[in-house]
Amino acid sequence: MAGYGARERPSERIEIPLTAQAVVLGDGESLGALVHCDLIAIGHELAQPVRELVAEATDIPGEAVILSASHTHWGPEVRPAGYLPDHLRACVWPEYIEQLARKLAGAVSEARGNLRPARVGWAAGWAGQISYNRRPVKADGQVDGSCFRLEPEQAQALSAAGAALRCQWPRGGWGGPRLSSPVPEVRGLRAGVTDPEVPILRIEGEDGQPMLCLVNFACHPVCGGEEFYWISPDYPHFARQAFSQTIGAPLCFSLGCAGDQVPAWRGGDSRQRVGHSLGAAAVTAWHQIQECRGDVRVGFARLDVTLPLKEIPSVDEARAALASHPDPNGPGAASLRNQLSLAEKYDGKEGIETEVCALRVGEWAAVGLPGEILTEIGLQIKQRSPFAVTAVISLANHSVGYVSTARAHEEGGYEPTWSAPGPGAERVLVDAGLELLERLGG
């Protein structure tokens, strides 16, 4: 399973089945597809064969296929991730990945065969008090690393403070306030910004019957349930359930810039709390759309980019650090195993070759970024977007780990420490996302 270095054995059962949803969109000239998957991430080893299979089987160009992951931490690992111990790395089956690629491509092909006329509308809802920024800052300017999981009252205090900051990021501006005043409920820590916005694309038939809703939201799917080793989509399943039971159409969930965003509730019925709250926000936004149109432009675009690397230990240094640990294959050495994996992967390289992608449907647009993205990066793209509603989808077509802001690198903490992208990656992704949106905007 993916998501936690503390796991010591493979999964034991399926609590809730995982889902992949494929949507094909076109306007008679442009044609492309979105594929949303209940997986921890989408790497090149999965995205590339899916795109190739789609291009072979349909008239959809491979570069116009955008795959993204929900980032559930209760799903399968689809690559031998570096932080895994040897015995779990051996549990990652290449045959599973090959079969999965065929299934995802087959879903796109089936959706292509089911194309029919539709009308679309767009809106941005709001789902407050269900997520918070897990990177509050201490008086010395450094991140407090103890806030990954809080009591609900503390989490909601950080959530409220972070949402108030979000409201001060003006449309058309550059940035906004990053940190709140000290929050008494959380030892006087300063809250980081959250993004409770819920961009949606409403799709209905020409007769007005609901067909589909695309929703984007920034919160880690780490609510959890009763068992650490049971497969589950986490809260997105319950968001989809709540929406479909109310509207009578599927909800397609994509993860926003949730690199530093986590749910206010954990364990017990937290998946239902967070999922139903998000589903209700999507239902509200759906009903508030005044008009749906059929005469809209659809377009896809992509851009190759190189992300600068942070300073990474040499292979020899990382190997020696791991060898000095009393249990190199134990849960306590996950970070050291990850550092060795990064050192080996990027040895002799000057940057991370990846891509940024984008899609427009009328005045709704989405930018796909290749990793776990901190919220401030997505907010900068939303601020300057020329479209009425903009979703920023993380873990799209590639996974480079966490992409942190330059300020986050100064403040320290788990996210910039764990992953390879350096402080300059923030500017690369923001500039690339805005360039693609301008290109799609005509």
C-alpha positions as CSV (number, residue, x, y, z in Angstrom):
1,M,0.0,0.0,0.0
2,A,1.0,3.6,-0.6
3,G,1.2,6.6,1.7
4,Y,2.7,5.6,5.0
5,G,6.3,4.5,5.8
6,A,4.9,3.0,9.0
7,R,3.2,0.1,7.1
8,E,5.1,-3.2,7.5
9,R,2.9,-5.6,5.4
10,P,0.7,-5.6,2.3
11,S,-3.0,-4.8,2.3
12,E,-5.4,-7.3,3.9
13,R,-8.8,-6.6,2.3
14,I,-10.8,-4.2,0.2
15,E,-13.0,-2.0,2.4
16,I,-14.3,0.1,-0.5
17,P,-13.4,-0.5,-4.1
18,L,-11.2,2.0,-5.9
19,T,-12.5,3.8,-9.0
20,A,-11.2,5.3,-12.2
21,Q,-13.4,7.7,-14.2
22,A,-12.7,8.8,-17.8
23,V,-14.3,11.8,-19.4
24,V,-13.9,12.8,-23.1
25,L,-14.6,16.4,-24.1
26,G,-14.6,18.0,-27.5
27,D,-16.1,20.9,-29.5
28,G,-15.9,19.4,-33.0
29,E,-12.3,20.6,-33.5
30,S,-10.4,19.8,-30.3
31,L,-10.7,16.5,-28.5
32,G,-9.2,15.2,-25.3
33,A,-9.7,13.2,-22.1
34,L,-9.5,13.5,-18.3
35,V,-8.9,10.4,-16.3
36,H,-9.3,10.6,-12.5
37,C,-8.0,7.6,-10.5
38,D,-8.1,6.5,-6.8
39,L,-4.4,6.2,-6.6
40,I,-1.6,7.8,-4.5
41,A,0.0,9.3,-7.6
42,I,0.4,9.1,-11.4
43,G,3.9,8.5,-12.6
44,H,5.4,8.4,-16.1
45,E,5.5,4.6,-15.9
46,L,1.6,4.6,-15.9
47,A,0.7,7.9,-17.7
48,Q,2.9,7.2,-20.8
49,P,1.5,3.7,-21.7
50,V,-2.1,5.0,-21.1
51,R,-1.5,7.9,-23.5
52,E,0.1,5.7,-26.1
53,L,-2.8,3.1,-25.9
54,V,-5.4,5.8,-26.2
55,A,-3.7,7.3,-29.2
56,E,-3.5,3.9,-30.9
57,A,-7.2,3.0,-30.2
58,T,-8.9,6.4,-30.7
59,D,-8.6,9.8,-32.5
60,I,-7.6,11.4,-29.2
61,P,-4.0,12.6,-29.2
62,G,-1.9,11.2,-26.4
63,E,-0.8,14.7,-25.3
64,A,-4.5,15.6,-24.8
65,V,-5.0,12.9,-22.2
66,I,-4.7,14.2,-18.6
67,L,-4.4,11.6,-15.9
68,S,-4.6,12.5,-12.2
69,A,-4.7,10.8,-8.9
70,S,-6.9,11.4,-5.9
71,H,-3.9,10.7,-3.6
72,T,-5.7,8.3,-1.3
73,H,-3.3,6.9,1.3
74,W,-5.3,3.7,1.4
75,G,-4.6,2.5,-2.1
76,P,-2.0,0.4,-3.9
77,E,1.6,1.4,-4.6
78,V,2.0,1.2,-8.3
79,R,5.8,1.7,-8.3
80,P,8.6,0.5,-6.1
81,A,8.9,3.8,-4.2
82,G,12.2,4.5,-2.6
83,Y,10.9,4.8,1.0
84,L,9.6,1.3,1.0
85,P,11.6,-1.5,2.7
86,D,12.9,-4.3,0.5
87,H,10.1,-6.8,1.3
88,L,7.3,-4.3,0.4
89,R,9.1,-3.1,-2.7
90,A,9.0,-6.7,-3.9
91,C,5.2,-6.6,-3.5
92,V,4.7,-4.1,-6.4
93,W,3.7,-6.1,-9.4
94,P,4.6,-4.9,-12.9
95,E,1.7,-7.1,-14.2
96,Y,-0.8,-5.0,-12.1
97,I,0.5,-1.8,-13.6
98,E,0.3,-3.2,-17.2
99,Q,-3.3,-4.3,-16.6
100,L,-4.2,-1.0,-15.0
101,A,-2.9,0.9,-18.0
102,R,-5.0,-1.2,-20.3
103,K,-8.1,-0.6,-18.1
104,L,-7.6,3.2,-18.0
105,A,-7.1,3.4,-21.7
106,G,-10.1,1.2,-22.2
107,A,-12.2,3.5,-20.1
108,V,-11.1,6.5,-22.3
109,S,-12.0,4.5,-25.4
110,E,-15.4,3.6,-24.0
111,A,-16.1,7.2,-23.2
112,R,-15.0,8.3,-26.7
113,G,-17.6,5.9,-28.1
114,N,-20.3,7.4,-25.8
115,L,-19.9,11.0,-26.9
116,R,-23.2,12.9,-27.1
117,P,-24.1,16.6,-27.3
118,A,-24.0,18.4,-23.9
119,R,-24.3,21.8,-22.3
120,V,-22.0,23.1,-19.7
121,G,-21.9,25.6,-16.9
122,W,-19.3,26.6,-14.3
123,A,-19.1,27.9,-10.8
124,A,-16.9,27.9,-7.7
125,G,-18.4,26.7,-4.4
126,W,-17.0,26.9,-0.9
127,A,-16.3,24.0,1.6
128,G,-15.1,25.7,4.7
129,Q,-14.0,24.2,8.1
130,I,-13.1,20.7,6.7
131,S,-9.4,21.2,5.9
132,Y,-6.5,23.2,7.4
133,N,-2.9,24.0,6.6
134,R,-0.7,21.5,8.4
135,R,2.3,23.9,8.3
136,P,1.6,26.5,11.1
137,V,4.6,28.6,11.9
138,K,6.2,29.2,15.3
139,A,7.4,32.6,16.6
140,D,10.9,31.8,15.3
141,G,9.6,31.6,11.8
142,Q,10.1,27.8,11.5
143,V,7.3,25.3,10.8
144,D,5.9,23.4,13.7
145,G,6.0,19.8,12.6
146,S,3.5,18.4,15.1
147,C,0.3,19.5,13.5
148,F,-0.3,16.7,10.9
149,R,-3.2,15.5,13.1
150,L,-5.0,17.7,15.6
151,E,-8.1,17.7,17.8
152,P,-11.1,18.9,15.7
153,E,-11.4,22.1,17.7
154,Q,-7.8,23.0,17.0
155,A,-8.0,21.9,13.4
156,Q,-11.1,24.1,12.8
157,A,-9.4,27.1,14.4
158,L,-6.5,26.8,12.0
159,S,-9.0,26.2,9.2
160,A,-11.0,29.4,9.9
161,A,-7.8,31.4,10.2
162,G,-6.5,30.0,6.9
163,A,-9.8,30.6,5.1
164,A,-9.7,34.2,6.2
165,L,-6.3,34.6,4.7
166,R,-7.6,33.0,1.4
167,C,-10.2,35.7,1.1
168,Q,-7.5,38.3,1.0
169,W,-5.8,37.0,-2.1
170,P,-7.3,39.4,-4.7
171,R,-8.3,38.3,-8.2
172,G,-5.7,39.7,-10.6
173,G,-3.2,40.3,-7.9
174,W,0.1,38.6,-7.1
175,G,0.0,36.7,-3.8
176,G,-1.7,37.6,-0.5
177,P,-1.2,37.1,3.2
178,R,0.5,33.8,4.0
179,L,0.3,33.6,7.8
180,S,-2.4,34.6,10.3
181,S,-1.9,36.3,13.7
182,P,-1.2,33.8,16.5
183,V,-4.0,31.3,17.0
184,P,-4.7,30.8,20.8
185,E,-6.3,27.4,20.3
186,V,-3.1,26.0,18.8
187,R,-0.4,27.3,21.2
188,G,-0.2,30.6,19.5
189,L,1.0,29.2,16.2
190,R,0.4,31.2,13.1
191,A,-1.9,29.5,10.6
192,G,-1.0,29.0,6.9
193,V,-3.5,29.8,4.1
194,T,-6.1,27.2,3.1
195,D,-8.1,27.0,-0.1
196,P,-11.7,26.0,0.6
197,E,-12.8,26.9,-3.0
198,V,-14.6,24.1,-4.9
199,P,-14.4,24.8,-8.7
200,I,-17.0,22.7,-10.6
201,L,-17.9,22.1,-14.2
202,R,-21.6,21.1,-14.7
203,I,-22.3,18.9,-17.7
204,E,-25.9,18.1,-18.7
205,G,-27.6,16.8,-21.7
206,E,-29.4,19.0,-24.3
207,D,-32.6,18.1,-22.5
208,G,-31.2,19.5,-19.2
209,Q,-30.8,16.2,-17.5
210,P,-27.6,16.0,-15.4
211,M,-24.8,14.0,-16.9
212,L,-21.6,14.7,-14.9
213,C,-19.9,17.1,-12.5
214,L,-16.2,17.8,-12.3
215,V,-15.1,18.9,-8.9
216,N,-11.6,20.0,-7.6
217,F,-10.7,20.3,-3.9
218,A,-7.5,20.7,-1.9
219,C,-7.4,18.3,1.0
220,H,-5.2,15.2,1.5
221,P,-7.4,12.0,1.5
222,V,-6.0,10.8,4.8
223,C,-9.1,10.7,7.0
224,G,-8.6,7.0,7.5
225,G,-10.9,4.4,8.9
226,E,-10.8,1.5,11.3
227,E,-8.1,-0.5,9.7
228,F,-4.6,0.6,8.5
229,Y,-4.3,-2.2,5.9
230,W,-7.7,-2.0,4.2
231,I,-8.0,-0.6,0.7
232,S,-10.3,2.5,0.4
233,P,-10.6,5.7,-1.7
234,D,-11.0,7.6,1.6
235,Y,-13.3,10.7,1.6
236,P,-13.6,11.2,-2.2
237,H,-15.8,8.1,-2.3
238,F,-18.3,9.7,0.1
239,A,-18.3,13.0,-1.8
240,R,-19.1,11.1,-5.0
241,Q,-21.8,9.2,-3.1
242,A,-23.5,12.3,-1.6
243,F,-23.5,14.2,-4.9
244,S,-24.8,11.3,-7.1
245,Q,-27.6,10.5,-4.6
246,T,-28.8,14.1,-4.7
247,I,-28.2,15.1,-8.3
248,G,-28.5,11.7,-10.0
249,A,-25.3,12.0,-11.9
250,P,-21.6,11.0,-11.3
251,L,-19.1,13.3,-9.5
252,C,-15.5,13.2,-10.8
253,F,-13.1,14.2,-8.1
254,S,-9.7,15.7,-8.8
255,L,-7.2,16.8,-6.1
256,G,-6.4,20.5,-5.8
257,C,-3.1,21.9,-4.4
258,A,-3.3,19.8,-1.2
259,G,0.4,19.4,-0.5
260,D,0.0,21.2,2.9
261,Q,-3.8,20.6,3.4
262,V,-5.2,17.9,5.6
263,P,-8.7,17.1,7.0
264,A,-10.0,18.4,10.2
265,W,-11.3,15.0,11.3
266,R,-9.4,11.7,11.4
267,G,-10.6,8.2,12.1
268,G,-14.1,7.0,13.0
269,D,-16.7,8.6,10.7
270,S,-14.3,11.3,9.4
271,R,-14.4,10.0,5.8
272,Q,-18.2,10.5,5.8
273,R,-17.9,14.0,7.5
274,V,-15.4,15.4,5.0
275,G,-16.8,13.6,1.9
276,H,-20.4,14.5,2.6
277,S,-19.5,18.1,3.3
278,L,-17.6,18.4,0.0
279,G,-20.4,16.7,-1.9
280,A,-22.9,19.1,-0.4
281,A,-20.7,22.1,-1.5
282,A,-20.7,20.7,-5.0
283,V,-24.5,20.2,-5.0
284,T,-24.9,23.8,-3.9
285,A,-22.6,25.2,-6.6
286,W,-24.4,23.0,-9.2
287,H,-27.7,24.5,-8.4
288,Q,-26.4,28.1,-8.3
289,I,-25.3,27.9,-12.0
290,Q,-27.7,30.2,-13.9
291,E,-27.1,29.1,-17.4
292,C,-25.6,26.1,-19.3
293,R,-24.4,26.5,-22.8
294,G,-23.5,24.2,-25.7
295,D,-21.6,26.6,-27.9
296,V,-18.3,26.7,-26.0
297,R,-14.7,26.2,-27.0
298,V,-12.7,23.1,-25.7
299,G,-9.0,23.1,-25.8
300,F,-6.0,21.2,-24.4
301,A,-2.3,22.3,-24.1
302,R,0.9,21.1,-22.5
303,L,4.4,22.4,-21.9
304,D,7.6,20.6,-21.0
305,V,9.4,22.2,-18.1
306,T,12.5,21.6,-16.0
307,L,12.3,22.0,-12.2
308,P,15.4,23.0,-10.4
309,L,16.7,20.6,-7.7
310,K,17.4,21.3,-4.1
311,E,20.7,20.3,-2.7
312,I,20.6,16.5,-2.3
313,P,23.2,14.3,-0.5
314,S,25.6,12.3,-2.7
315,V,24.8,8.6,-3.2
316,D,27.7,7.7,-0.9
317,E,26.6,10.0,1.8
318,A,23.0,8.8,1.7
319,R,24.0,5.2,1.6
320,A,26.3,5.7,4.6
321,A,23.5,7.4,6.6
322,L,21.1,4.5,5.9
323,A,23.7,1.9,6.8
324,S,24.3,3.6,10.1
325,H,20.6,3.2,11.1
326,P,20.1,0.2,13.5
327,D,17.2,-1.1,11.3
328,P,17.6,0.0,7.7
329,N,14.5,-1.9,6.6
330,G,12.3,-0.8,9.5
331,P,9.7,2.0,9.6
332,G,12.0,4.4,11.4
333,A,14.4,4.4,8.4
334,A,11.8,5.4,5.8
335,S,13.2,9.0,5.4
336,L,16.7,7.7,5.0
337,R,15.6,5.2,2.4
338,N,13.8,8.0,0.6
339,Q,16.9,10.2,0.7
340,L,19.0,7.4,-0.8
341,S,16.4,6.9,-3.6
342,L,16.5,10.6,-4.4
343,A,20.3,10.6,-4.5
344,E,20.4,7.7,-6.9
345,K,17.6,9.1,-9.1
346,Y,19.1,12.5,-9.5
347,D,22.8,11.8,-9.4
348,G,24.5,13.9,-12.1
349,K,21.2,15.6,-13.2
350,E,20.7,19.3,-13.2
351,G,16.9,19.3,-12.9
352,I,13.7,17.3,-13.1
353,E,12.2,16.9,-16.6
354,T,8.4,17.0,-16.4
355,E,5.3,18.7,-17.9
356,V,2.5,21.1,-17.1
357,C,-0.9,20.6,-18.9
358,A,-4.1,22.6,-19.2
359,L,-7.7,22.2,-20.4
360,R,-10.4,24.7,-21.1
361,V,-14.2,24.2,-21.5
362,G,-15.8,27.5,-22.1
363,E,-14.9,29.8,-19.2
364,W,-13.9,26.9,-16.9
365,A,-10.2,25.9,-17.1
366,A,-7.9,23.4,-15.3
367,V,-4.2,23.4,-15.0
368,G,-2.5,20.0,-14.2
369,L,0.7,20.1,-12.2
370,P,3.1,17.2,-11.7
371,G,3.3,16.5,-8.0
372,E,2.0,17.3,-4.5
373,I,1.7,21.1,-4.7
374,L,1.5,23.5,-1.8
375,T,-1.6,25.6,-1.8
376,E,0.1,29.0,-2.4
377,I,1.3,27.8,-5.8
378,G,-2.2,27.0,-6.9
379,L,-3.6,30.3,-5.6
380,Q,-1.1,32.3,-7.6
381,I,-2.3,30.5,-10.8
382,K,-6.0,31.1,-9.9
383,Q,-5.4,34.8,-9.2
384,R,-4.0,35.5,-12.6
385,S,-6.1,33.1,-14.7
386,P,-8.1,34.7,-17.5
387,F,-10.9,32.3,-17.0
388,A,-14.0,32.7,-14.8
389,V,-13.4,29.5,-12.9
390,T,-10.0,27.7,-12.6
391,A,-9.2,24.4,-11.1
392,V,-5.6,23.5,-10.3
393,I,-5.1,19.7,-10.4
394,S,-2.2,18.2,-8.7
395,L,-0.5,14.8,-9.4
396,A,-1.3,15.2,-13.1
397,N,0.6,12.9,-15.6
398,H,3.7,12.8,-13.3
399,S,4.7,12.8,-9.7
400,V,7.8,14.6,-8.7
401,G,7.0,14.6,-4.9
402,Y,6.2,17.8,-3.0
403,V,6.7,21.1,-4.8
404,S,7.1,23.7,-2.1
405,T,7.2,27.5,-2.3
406,A,10.5,29.3,-1.8
407,R,9.3,30.6,1.6
408,A,8.4,27.0,2.6
409,H,12.0,26.0,1.9
410,E,13.1,28.7,4.3
411,E,10.6,27.7,7.0
412,G,11.6,24.0,6.8
413,G,9.3,21.1,7.6
414,Y,8.4,17.8,6.1
415,E,7.4,18.7,2.6
416,P,10.6,20.5,1.3
417,T,12.7,18.0,3.3
418,W,11.1,14.9,1.7
419,S,11.2,15.8,-2.0
420,A,13.7,16.8,-4.6
421,P,12.3,20.0,-6.2
422,G,14.1,23.2,-5.1
423,P,12.9,26.7,-4.2
424,G,12.8,27.8,-7.8
425,A,10.3,25.1,-8.8
426,E,7.4,27.4,-7.5
427,R,8.1,30.1,-10.1
428,V,8.5,27.5,-12.9
429,L,5.1,25.9,-12.3
430,V,3.3,29.2,-11.8
431,D,4.7,30.7,-15.0
432,A,4.0,27.6,-17.0
433,G,0.4,27.3,-15.8
434,L,-0.3,30.9,-16.6
435,E,1.3,30.6,-20.0
436,L,-0.9,27.7,-20.9
437,L,-4.0,29.4,-19.7
438,E,-3.2,32.5,-21.8
439,R,-2.6,30.2,-24.7
440,L,-5.9,28.5,-24.3
441,G,-7.7,31.8,-23.7
442,G,-6.8,33.0,-27.3
